[in-house]
Amino acid sequence: MTGTRRTPPGRAGRLRLRHSLDVAGLGADPLVQKLRILRSEHQRPLRAEQ
């Protein structure tokens, strides 16, 4: 991770923050998909016991 950076004021700051949010969203999508898969794999043996 990088050190603390000040967000510049004004339009440049908004653009930087928007970009950061976009990148975070792109990184979160595969993690959500992986979590969904892992949950279904975890539930499979539990369903088989019933």
Buried (B, 14 or more C-beta within 10 A) or exposed (E): EEEEEEEEEEEEEEEEEEEEEEEEEEEEEEEEEEEEEEEEEEEEEEEEEE
